[in-house]
Amino acid sequence: MEQTHALAALTQAANGQQPAAMNALAQALVRAGQTEQALVWYARGAAAGDPTALIEAGRMLAYGIGCDVDIAQAQAHWQQAERQDSAAARYLLATLAVTDTPLALAPQAYARLHAAASADYPLALRALAIQHGRIDDPQQQRRCVALLERAAAGGDALAAALLAERLLRGEGVPPQPEAAAQLLRQLQPLGIAVLPDVRISPPDPGRDPVGDEDHISFAPQKNATTRRHDAPMIEEVSAVLSADECRLLMLLARPHLRASQVVDPNDASTLRAPIRTSRGATLDPILEDFAARAAQARVAPARSCR
């Protein structure tokens, strides 16, 4: 009942056609699970050229939330927001450009990512940090930490968690366990805890594909492949993901992990399953960000290893 009254009040305010009021109603409708109605209100704001509405309507269209997927219209919305100097729009357009074909980020998408980071957009700062963190070079490792610090200072909790892991283990900086512990205490109310120990050497050689060569590559390196089992064939491919990428994927997935369950054929009861396959074990696209998409683009060639 209280939610109904709140939505009624927000609807009354939104009928005044003020962008902030329409966006507030759309956000409340999303939280209430009324995504189709939320998109209607975001679309009204987008038609009026409001940047926030353009961003959110594009996001819903890109991922089919409350509608069918419409990538072309999502891009059109984000490009309109980009013309209004929206860093979020530049970041989303760059993220949308990440695929495993071609095996490098297009120059325009690269420029958009850098422009968003230059505007101190936290997600873009974190994305660039993770790309620098892949490079086996002390200067690049320090740049990774500096970018994570800027992203964390901008309010990005995942960047703060990645920074804490690096401070704890002395990656790119001398070990600072006390500073790491303080960061993790601050993140605890958000449900972020210390991650399993991940120790992986940076997989890319000591060069600067993020800066000097003006591109980000997803092409596979000369990965060492180790046969672990013949039938079924199981191979381990090394140097595909960095420690930061592994940690990011864990941070994104953790809040959404659920125990596997099966239905007992004898009495139709639901039981927890101790064994499950990895089929379907992917991130929901709405949870992905640039670095997560880049990680999946890098993993794709490894899946075809023989």
C-alpha atoms as one frame of an Amber mdcrd trajectory, in Angstrom:
protein
   0.000   0.000   0.000   2.811   2.389   0.908   4.557   1.634  -2.404   1.300
   2.305  -4.301   0.927   5.717  -2.645   4.573   6.545  -3.377   4.187   5.624
  -7.066   0.972   7.663  -7.275   2.762  10.719  -5.880   5.686  10.248  -8.263
   3.288   9.833 -11.205   1.535  13.066 -10.316   4.867  14.869 -10.221   6.013
  13.244 -13.484   2.892  14.436 -15.281   4.411  17.898 -15.044   6.893  16.698
 -17.710   9.963  17.724 -15.704  12.868  15.364 -16.567  13.970  14.843 -12.952
  10.451  13.868 -11.897  10.004  11.513 -14.857  13.337   9.847 -14.134  12.478
   9.458 -10.447   9.212   7.725 -11.382  10.979   5.471 -13.922  13.573   4.463
 -11.325  10.830   3.650  -8.804   8.968   1.588 -11.407  12.133  -0.416 -12.139
  12.533  -1.136  -8.428   8.879  -2.196  -8.307   9.429  -4.615 -11.206   7.262
  -2.600 -13.615   9.934  -2.360 -16.274   7.628  -1.790 -19.262   6.082   1.267
 -17.612   9.535   2.431 -16.544  10.703   2.371 -20.158   7.660   4.427 -21.193
   8.690   7.216 -18.814  12.375   7.013 -19.717  11.379   7.189 -23.385   9.403
  10.379 -22.703  12.432  11.931 -21.061  14.660  10.729 -23.897  12.330  12.295
 -26.459  12.815  15.585 -24.613  16.601  15.108 -24.830  17.300  14.502 -21.145
  20.756  12.838 -20.852  19.856  10.605 -17.887  16.728   9.353 -19.637  18.707
   8.758 -22.840  21.266   6.691 -20.910  18.691   4.596 -19.040  16.312   4.086
 -21.963  19.310   2.982 -24.027  20.392   0.573 -21.309  16.938  -1.036 -21.165
  16.768  -1.305 -24.962  20.298  -2.744 -25.203  19.517  -5.539 -22.754  15.825
  -6.104 -23.483  14.515  -4.945 -20.112  10.791  -4.325 -20.415  11.058  -4.577
 -24.201  12.653  -6.458 -27.073  16.366  -5.878 -27.574  16.980  -2.928 -29.904
  20.711  -2.250 -30.128  20.342   0.309 -32.916  17.954   2.475 -30.887  20.106
   2.071 -27.769  23.123   3.327 -29.711  21.086   6.230 -31.087  20.096   7.246
 -27.543  23.666   6.994 -26.259  25.052   8.901 -29.237  22.561  11.699 -28.558
  23.672  11.763 -24.909  27.308  11.738 -26.054  26.638  14.888 -28.078  25.627
  16.458 -24.761  29.065  15.523 -23.375  27.890  12.542 -21.309  30.829  10.491
 -20.043  28.474   7.612 -19.189  27.279   7.504 -22.799  30.850   7.361 -24.105
  31.634   4.520 -21.712  28.526   2.537 -22.718  29.244   2.997 -26.429  32.827
   1.790 -25.857  31.557  -1.197 -23.886  29.079  -2.117 -26.592  31.960  -2.208
 -29.098  33.796  -4.992 -27.224  33.432  -8.307 -29.053  35.676 -11.264 -29.848
  35.513 -10.302 -33.553  37.477  -8.244 -34.418  40.170  -8.958 -31.864  40.894
  -5.307 -31.066  38.859  -2.367 -29.855  37.976   0.023 -32.673  39.811   3.391
 -32.517  36.561   5.309 -32.004  35.585   3.093 -29.068  39.089   3.428 -27.613
  38.825   7.220 -27.862  35.427   7.140 -26.161  36.768   5.054 -23.274  39.677
   7.464 -22.765  37.387  10.500 -22.981  35.120   9.011 -20.306  38.143   8.302
 -18.089  39.471  11.831 -18.643  36.126  13.079 -17.330  36.765  10.961 -14.190
  33.893   8.580 -14.925  34.628   5.818 -12.364  33.692   2.807 -14.521  35.924
   4.022 -17.354  38.805   4.599 -14.930  38.387   1.062 -13.603  38.231  -0.353
 -17.146  41.482   1.337 -18.150  43.121   0.321 -14.879  42.405  -3.330 -15.577
  43.829  -3.056 -19.100  47.052  -1.523 -17.729  47.151  -4.215 -15.058  47.498
  -6.896 -17.723  50.896  -5.559 -18.799  54.063  -7.037 -17.277  55.803  -3.730
 -16.679  56.303  -1.893 -13.343  55.191   1.454 -14.771  51.990  -0.067 -16.157
  51.297  -1.741 -12.814  51.664   1.609 -11.045  49.313   3.233 -13.563  46.789
   0.496 -12.842  46.882   1.268  -9.105  46.639   5.029  -9.700  43.570   4.601
 -11.912  41.941   2.274  -9.381  42.541   4.906  -6.697  40.792   7.552  -8.828
  37.874   5.224  -9.545  37.530   4.299  -5.881  37.661   7.978  -4.892  34.801
   8.529  -7.365  32.639   6.027  -5.490  33.234   2.808  -7.435  33.058   0.003
  -4.858  34.411  -2.648  -7.226  37.467  -0.511  -7.974  37.993  -0.127  -4.227
  37.805  -3.917  -3.816  40.340  -4.458  -6.615  42.578  -1.819  -5.076  42.363
  -3.537  -1.681  43.484  -6.827  -3.225  46.507  -5.132  -4.810  47.409  -3.320
  -1.597  47.142  -6.570   0.335  49.449  -8.466  -2.019  51.796  -5.664  -3.051
  50.876  -5.613  -6.752  52.066  -2.389  -8.365  52.828  -0.936  -4.920  54.625
  -2.108  -1.768  52.365  -4.333   0.369  50.035  -2.259   2.560  47.973  -4.795
   4.534  46.626  -2.208   6.993  45.336   0.052   4.210  43.808  -2.997   2.489
  42.076  -4.070   5.694  40.681  -0.557   6.202  39.287  -0.518   2.655  37.688
  -3.925   3.119  36.067  -2.797   6.384  34.528   0.140   4.522  33.237  -2.238
   1.826  31.722  -4.753   4.263  28.335  -2.960   4.565  28.040  -3.322   0.771
  28.480  -7.099   1.042  32.006  -7.082  -0.383  34.461  -9.346   1.440  38.028
 -10.460   0.829  38.334 -12.653  -2.267  40.060 -16.036  -2.626  43.781 -15.720
  -3.160  44.532 -15.123  -6.846  48.182 -14.921  -7.834  48.676 -14.628 -11.584
  51.536 -12.908 -13.368  50.443 -10.178 -15.806  49.733 -12.071 -19.040  50.828
  -9.427 -21.573  54.479  -8.628 -22.340  56.032  -5.371 -21.194  54.673  -3.024
 -23.798  51.946  -0.402 -23.779  48.980  -1.359 -25.982  46.749   0.966 -23.987
  48.787   4.076 -24.659  51.537   4.108 -27.273  49.879   1.785 -29.783  46.502
   3.454 -29.342  44.433   0.297 -29.155  43.299  -2.495 -26.865  43.756  -5.992
 -28.243  41.767  -9.111 -27.381  43.876 -11.386 -29.582  45.200 -14.480 -27.820
  48.844 -14.487 -26.796  51.099 -17.506 -27.278  49.331 -19.346 -24.490  50.777
 -22.541 -23.064  48.237 -25.352 -23.233  48.445 -28.335 -20.897  46.404 -31.493
 -21.524  44.756 -32.536 -18.247  42.492 -35.332 -19.474  42.026 -37.173 -22.762
  38.418 -38.369 -22.674  36.673 -36.078 -22.236  39.434 -33.783 -23.411  40.269
 -31.169 -20.778  42.995 -28.624 -21.447  44.346 -25.821 -19.285  45.232 -22.631
 -21.161  47.561 -20.251 -19.360  47.954 -16.462 -19.512  44.452 -15.641 -20.743
  43.118 -13.470 -17.904  44.898 -11.259 -15.417  44.446 -11.373 -11.659  42.348
  -8.187 -11.814  40.049  -9.714 -14.447  39.567 -12.881 -12.395  38.797 -10.828
  -9.306  36.358  -8.587 -11.188  34.429 -11.583 -12.513  34.196 -12.971  -8.974
  32.998  -9.626  -7.614  30.337  -9.345 -10.306  29.127 -12.914  -9.899  29.230
 -13.329  -6.109  25.973 -11.502  -5.252  24.081 -13.628  -7.775  25.402 -17.098
  -6.928  22.756 -19.569  -5.840  23.157 -23.173  -4.721  22.356 -25.585  -7.530
  19.078 -27.457  -6.991  17.425 -30.441  -8.642  13.984 -32.037  -8.371  13.936
 -35.561  -6.902  12.099 -37.770  -9.459  10.688 -39.951  -6.663   8.810 -37.376
  -4.609   9.261 -34.081  -6.525  11.088 -32.522  -3.594  13.827 -29.955  -4.228
  17.342 -30.945  -3.257  20.672 -29.201  -3.347  22.903 -30.785  -5.975  26.546
 -31.413  -5.007  27.556 -31.651  -8.675  26.558 -29.382 -11.535  27.776 -28.632
 -15.023  29.099 -25.258 -16.143  26.482 -25.082 -18.898  24.781 -21.713 -18.730
  27.227 -20.375 -16.150  27.514 -16.862 -17.573  27.053 -13.339 -16.315  23.742
 -11.661 -17.009  24.595  -9.027 -19.665  23.157  -6.235 -17.523  25.893  -6.969
 -14.960  28.711  -6.768 -17.457  30.996  -3.810 -17.852  33.835  -3.028 -20.238
  36.468  -5.120 -18.465  34.103  -8.082 -18.009  33.222  -8.041 -21.705  36.924
  -7.726 -22.576  37.702 -10.734 -20.373  35.063 -12.803 -22.151  36.393 -11.670
 -25.542  39.828 -12.937 -24.505  38.457 -16.230 -23.228  36.548 -16.934 -26.462
  39.603 -17.976 -28.559  40.783 -20.227 -25.728  37.508 -22.163 -25.869  38.451
 -23.400 -29.341  41.889 -24.691 -28.306  42.513 -28.298 -29.271
